[in-house]
Every structure is written in C-alpha cells, then in structure tokens.
Amino acid sequence: MTAPLKVVVVGRGFGARVVAPVFAATEGCEVIDVVSPRDDAAVADAIARADLVAVHAPPFAHRHIVERALDAGRAVLCDKPFGTSEDDALAMADRATAAGVPLLVNFEFRWHPVRTVLRGLIRDGAVGPVEHVQWTAYNSGSRVPLRPYGWLFDAAQGGGWIGAWGSHVLDFLRWTLGDVVAASALLRTTVTERPDADGRMHACTAEDGFTATLDHAGGASVTIDTTFVAPVTVPQRVTVIGADGALEVVADRRITRRDADGTHEVFTFDPPAEDPHLVPMRRWAEVVRDAARTGAPDPEAAVAADGVACARIMDALRDR
C-alpha cells in the first residue's frame, strides 16, 4: 500500500478555505498542516515534514517560501501570479531546475469545465483559425461591500487585478492560442483610497481594472476589459471570432457556436452550488498529487515555465 502524500499548505486565506480541504479529500493525500506564511518557524517545521508544499501566501512571499521548499527537495505548488515579477518567476524556475523537483503553478482554471470545452472547440477548429477574442468581466467584488485595504491594493507587494484575476485569463489564452508576442494595457485605479481593518486610510497603488491588448504568435488578437470595482457584477462574456464562425461564452454557463451559414450549437453548464474554485481545484489536485509522486507533471499541467511566461506578459501590461 502506497503511503499518503504528506501535504502542507502555507496560507490561511484561500489556502485554508479551498486548497487544504480539496487536498484532504483527494485520494492518496494527507494534509498534515496549514500554517501562516508570517510564522517563519512554523513554515520551516512544516516544510521539513512535507512531501508537497502548497504555497498560497501573498505574491511578495512566494519566492522566499518556494525556494526554501525546493532547497529541501520538496515538490511545490505555488499560487498565481507566481511572485511579483518575471525576475521572481525566473528565480523560482531556475531553483526548481537545480533542485530537480516539480514546481507547479496554481492555474487551476485550466480544469474549469467551461474553459475545458471552450479550449477543445478552439483547438479542434470548430470556428476555424482564431482571428480575435474579446473578454469582458465587470465585477463588484472589492467595491460592494468595500474591501478593506491590504496587499491586494499595493503594487509593491504584488497586488493588482492583473495578478489576482488577469493571470488566470492570460494563462488560458496563452495555453490555448499560443505565445504572446506583444502586450500593452491601460491600467485604472478607480477606488483610490481604502480604510484598513482599523479604519486608517491608505492610498491604493495597484490597478483595480484594466483594458489590455495582446497579439499571439498564431495571428490572433485579444482585447480584455475588466474591473473589480464595478457598482454591480455583470455576467462575464467571452467572444471568439474565427475565420469560419464564432463562439460566445456567457457567465460560465453557456457556450454558443455560430457558423457563417446561420446554424448554431449550444452547450449549457449547471451553475456551481459551491465556491467556483472547488470543481477545477479537485481535478487539479489529482494532477499535482501525481506530479509530486512521479516527478513528471502531466503535459497539460501548469509548470514553472508557464508561470514565467505569464509573469512576462503581466510585466508588459504594467509597462515594466
């Protein structure tokens, strides 16, 4: 009988709420600890006892914790946006290569049912070669109610909507359409001040919305328009224009394929009855488990090189 994979989760937010319960319920895994990234001694002790270290700390803490775990020979799952910059991402990727252990990046939405079907349709040529993609997402999540000030609103600590939400979209687009050869963005900070948990006001230095344009090596152009501070949340919409037709995704619940001759096909998905991260995270946890055991990640898994590529695009959007 194979001994369970000992998993340590570093992070008391998303890590404790989503990642730890998912791994605890994954066959062949045992979550042995959930620790705060701010407790250095607890992190060191947990790494020493782990087979897999899942790092779900804020971006400014990624590199330090990831490199400690890699140096100890542990397989690592690092949350997106994979550090605060391409330099951070490259350093972690190089450390993983030197250590000879798997380093994966938590782009769990690669396993989201809607995005899996959408990618399959695109890759199978359902609408012909892709010419353009328009992705819009207007979310009120940090405005109604007003979210207190924290690292998410501090650019120096790796905050901003590009990393928090955009990284998932950028990874999906690159994974589906190929490498990005040009990227630029107009960044917005609509809510310029926020109170912290004690009521003290702080200036917000990270973007809470952006409009981006991307050019992919295969010839597709992309426009992304999004905000985290809309007064109301509007259903997310993705439109894919191909040479032979179009795909339209609405609210992660329906995909419509339209052909030039007027025919169409509809794919529908039940709305999640739980946190929308949980369904893709469950499948992703199995992939991570297998990579940690064998040292050979699934070809569809997001690995350090994917995190580096995404970080490079994000730096370009921030004009660094």
C-alpha positions in Angstrom: 0.0 0.0 0.0 1.4 3.4 -1.0 1.8 5.8 1.9 -0.3 9.0 1.5 1.4 12.1 0.1 2.0 14.5 3.0 0.7 17.9 2.0 1.5 21.2 3.8 -0.5 24.3 2.9 1.1 27.7 3.6 -1.7 30.3 3.7 -4.6 30.9 6.0 -6.8 32.5 3.4 -7.5 30.8 0.1 -5.1 28.0 1.1 -7.1 27.2 4.3 -10.5 27.8 2.7 -10.1 26.0 -0.6 -6.8 24.2 -1.1 -6.5 22.4 2.2 -10.0 20.9 2.1 -9.6 19.8 -1.5 -6.3 18.0 -0.9 -7.7 16.5 2.3 -10.4 14.9 0.2 -8.1 13.8 -2.6 -7.3 10.1 -2.6 -3.8 9.4 -1.7 -3.2 12.8 0.0 -3.0 13.7 3.7 -2.9 17.4 4.8 -0.6 17.4 7.8 -0.5 21.2 8.4 -1.9 24.6 7.4 0.4 27.4 8.5 0.6 31.1 8.2 3.3 32.5 5.9 4.1 35.0 8.6 5.2 32.3 11.0 8.6 31.6 9.8 9.3 28.8 12.3 6.0 27.1 11.6 6.8 27.2 7.8 10.2 25.7 8.3 8.9 22.9 10.5 6.0 22.2 8.1 8.4 22.0 5.1 10.6 19.5 6.9 7.6 17.2 7.3 6.1 17.5 3.9 6.2 15.7 0.6 4.4 18.6 -1.2 4.3 22.2 -0.2 1.3 24.3 -1.5 2.2 28.0 -1.2 -0.8 30.2 -1.1 0.7 33.3 0.5 0.6 36.8 -0.9 2.8 37.2 -4.0 5.6 39.1 -2.2 6.2 36.0 0.0 6.1 33.4 -2.8 9.8 33.4 -3.7 11.2 33.1 -0.2 8.9 30.2 0.7 9.1 28.4 -2.6 12.9 28.5 -2.7 13.1 27.1 0.9 10.8 24.2 0.0 12.7 23.5 -3.2 16.1 23.6 -1.4 14.6 21.0 1.0 13.8 18.8 -2.0 10.0 19.1 -1.7 7.6 19.3 -4.7 5.9 22.7 -4.7 2.6 24.1 -5.9 2.8 27.9 -5.9 -0.2 30.1 -6.2 -0.6 32.5 -9.1 0.6 35.2 -10.0 3.9 33.3 -9.3 5.8 36.1 -7.5 5.7 39.8 -8.1 7.5 39.9 -11.4 9.2 38.0 -14.2 12.5 38.2 -12.2 10.8 36.4 -9.2 9.3 33.8 -11.5 12.6 33.1 -13.3 14.5 32.8 -10.0 12.0 30.2 -8.7 12.0 28.3 -12.0 15.8 28.2 -12.0 15.8 26.9 -8.4 13.4 24.1 -9.3 15.6 23.0 -12.2 18.7 23.0 -9.9 16.8 21.0 -7.2 15.3 18.6 -9.7 11.8 18.6 -8.2 8.5 19.6 -9.7 7.3 23.2 -9.4 3.7 23.8 -10.5 1.7 27.0 -10.7 -1.9 27.1 -9.4 -3.7 27.9 -12.7 -6.5 25.6 -11.6 -9.0 27.1 -14.0 -7.3 25.1 -16.8 -9.6 22.4 -15.4 -12.8 24.5 -15.3 -15.5 22.6 -17.2 -16.5 25.6 -19.4 -12.9 26.5 -20.2 -12.0 22.9 -21.0 -14.9 22.7 -23.5 -14.0 26.1 -24.9 -10.4 25.2 -25.4 -11.4 21.9 -27.0 -13.6 23.7 -29.5 -10.9 26.2 -30.4 -8.2 23.6 -30.7 -10.4 21.3 -32.8 -11.1 24.1 -35.3 -14.8 24.5 -34.5 -14.8 28.1 -35.9 -11.6 27.9 -38.0 -8.4 29.7 -37.2 -9.0 32.3 -34.4 -8.7 35.9 -35.5 -9.9 37.8 -32.4 -11.0 37.3 -28.9 -12.9 39.8 -26.7 -13.0 39.0 -23.0 -15.1 41.2 -20.6 -15.5 40.8 -16.9 -17.0 43.5 -14.7 -17.1 42.5 -11.0 -18.2 44.4 -7.9 -16.2 42.2 -5.6 -14.0 44.8 -3.9 -16.5 47.7 -4.0 -19.8 46.3 -2.8 -19.2 46.0 0.0 -15.9 48.0 0.1 -13.0 45.6 0.7 -10.5 46.8 3.4 -7.0 47.9 2.4 -4.4 45.1 2.2 -1.6 43.8 0.0 -4.1 43.4 -3.0 -4.2 47.1 -3.4 -0.4 47.7 -3.0 1.6 47.4 -6.2 4.9 47.0 -4.3 3.6 43.8 -2.6 2.4 42.2 -5.9 -1.2 43.5 -5.6 -3.5 44.4 -8.5 -6.2 43.0 -10.6 -3.8 41.9 -13.3 -2.3 39.3 -11.0 -5.4 38.4 -9.0 -7.7 37.8 -11.9 -5.9 38.6 -15.1 -3.2 35.9 -14.6 -5.8 33.1 -15.0 -7.1 34.6 -18.3 -3.6 35.3 -19.6 -2.6 31.7 -18.9 -5.7 30.3 -20.6 -5.2 32.4 -23.7 -1.5 31.5 -24.0 -2.2 27.8 -23.3 -5.0 27.9 -26.0 -3.8 30.3 -28.6 0.0 30.1 -28.3 2.7 32.5 -27.1 2.0 36.2 -26.7 4.3 38.3 -28.9 3.1 41.8 -27.9 1.1 43.1 -25.0 0.0 46.5 -23.6 -2.6 47.8 -21.3 -4.4 50.9 -19.9 -4.5 50.5 -16.1 -7.2 52.0 -13.9 -7.4 52.6 -10.1 -11.0 53.7 -9.7 -11.1 53.4 -5.9 -8.0 55.4 -4.9 -8.2 55.1 -1.1 -9.4 52.4 1.3 -9.5 52.0 5.1 -7.6 49.2 6.7 -9.1 46.9 9.3 -8.5 49.6 11.9 -10.1 52.4 9.9 -6.9 54.1 8.8 -6.9 55.3 5.2 -4.3 54.2 2.6 -3.7 55.2 -0.9 -4.2 52.4 -3.4 -1.2 52.0 -5.7 -2.3 48.9 -7.6 -4.8 48.7 -10.5 -8.4 47.6 -9.8 -9.2 47.4 -13.5 -7.5 47.3 -16.9 -8.0 47.2 -20.6 -5.4 45.1 -22.4 -4.5 44.1 -25.9 -2.5 41.0 -26.9 -1.1 39.7 -30.1 -0.5 35.9 -30.3 2.1 34.2 -32.4 -0.6 32.4 -34.3 -2.1 35.6 -35.5 -5.0 36.1 -33.1 -5.5 39.4 -31.4 -7.2 39.7 -28.0 -8.8 42.5 -26.1 -9.5 42.2 -22.3 -11.6 44.7 -20.5 -12.2 44.2 -16.8 -12.7 45.7 -13.4 -13.0 44.5 -9.8 -14.8 47.7 -8.7 -18.0 47.9 -10.8 -21.1 49.1 -8.9 -22.8 45.8 -9.9 -21.5 42.5 -11.3 -22.3 41.9 -14.9 -22.1 38.3 -16.4 -18.7 37.6 -17.8 -18.6 37.3 -21.6 -16.0 35.8 -24.0 -16.4 36.1 -27.7 -14.1 34.1 -30.0 -14.1 35.2 -33.7 -12.8 32.6 -36.1 -12.4 32.5 -39.9 -15.5 30.2 -40.1 -17.7 31.3 -37.2 -17.8 32.5 -33.6 -18.0 31.1 -30.1 -19.7 33.1 -27.3 -19.4 32.2 -23.6 -21.8 33.9 -21.1 -21.4 33.7 -17.3 -19.5 30.4 -17.5 -22.9 28.8 -18.0 -23.4 28.7 -21.8 -21.3 28.4 -24.9 -22.9 29.1 -28.3 -21.2 28.2 -31.5 -22.4 30.1 -34.6 -21.5 29.3 -38.1 -21.4 31.6 -41.1 -24.4 29.8 -42.7 -26.6 30.7 -39.7 -26.5 27.4 -37.9 -25.7 27.3 -34.2 -24.9 24.8 -31.4 -25.4 25.5 -27.6 -23.5 23.9 -24.7 -25.0 24.5 -21.3 -23.5 24.0 -17.8 -25.1 23.9 -14.4 -24.2 26.8 -12.1 -21.9 25.9 -9.3 -23.6 25.2 -6.0 -20.4 26.0 -4.1 -17.2 28.1 -4.4 -16.4 28.1 -8.2 -12.8 27.3 -7.4 -13.6 23.9 -6.0 -14.6 22.0 -9.1 -11.4 22.8 -11.1 -9.3 22.5 -8.0 -10.4 19.0 -7.3 -9.2 17.7 -10.7 -6.0 19.9 -10.5 -5.2 18.4 -7.0 -5.1 15.0 -8.6 -2.7 16.2 -11.3 -0.5 17.9 -8.7 -0.5 14.7 -6.5 0.7 12.6 -9.4 3.4 15.0 -10.4 4.7 15.1 -6.8 4.8 11.3 -6.7 6.4 10.7 -10.1 8.4 13.9 -10.6 6.8 14.1 -14.1 3.9 16.6 -14.4 1.0 15.9 -16.9 1.7 17.7 -20.2 -1.4 19.8 -19.6 -0.2 20.9 -16.2 0.9 24.5 -15.5 4.5 24.3 -14.6 7.2 26.9 -13.7 7.8 27.8 -17.4 4.1 28.7 -17.7 4.3 30.9 -14.6 7.4 32.6 -16.1 5.6 33.2 -19.4 2.6 34.7 -17.7 4.7 36.9 -15.4 6.5 38.2 -18.6 3.1 39.2 -20.1 1.9 40.8 -16.8 5.1 42.9 -16.6 4.5 44.1 -20.2 0.9 45.1 -19.2 2.3 47.0 -16.3 4.9 48.6 -18.6 7.9 47.4 -16.6 
